[in-house]
């Protein structure tokens, strides 16, 4: 067993399905603030893949990625079992 495996698992997660861009930004900002206050280091943000959007493409993910960049947070696609391209794995330590 890999003693570092837990470092690739989120401690908390949030699902943004059915939210507007503005709602998602507000919810993510609040969520990340609370997580940082609690000392959480790894979170999963589920944005969805946009399959049900009018254009059939991701609506929330680009907005959330831009927000994370402005906060200088390290993020990547979640592992396939965690949502793959429909979720972001975020480390809450500054780059």
TASULKA-V774537 format. One line per field, one symbol per residue. psi: psi as a letter, one per 30 degrees, with the letter a starting at -180 (. if undefined). Layout:
psi = ???
This chain:
psi = kjfgeffgkkfllkkgkglleeeeeeeeeeeeeeeeefgkfklkjjflfgfglefglkeeeeeeeeeeefghkkllkllefgfbfglkkkkgkk.
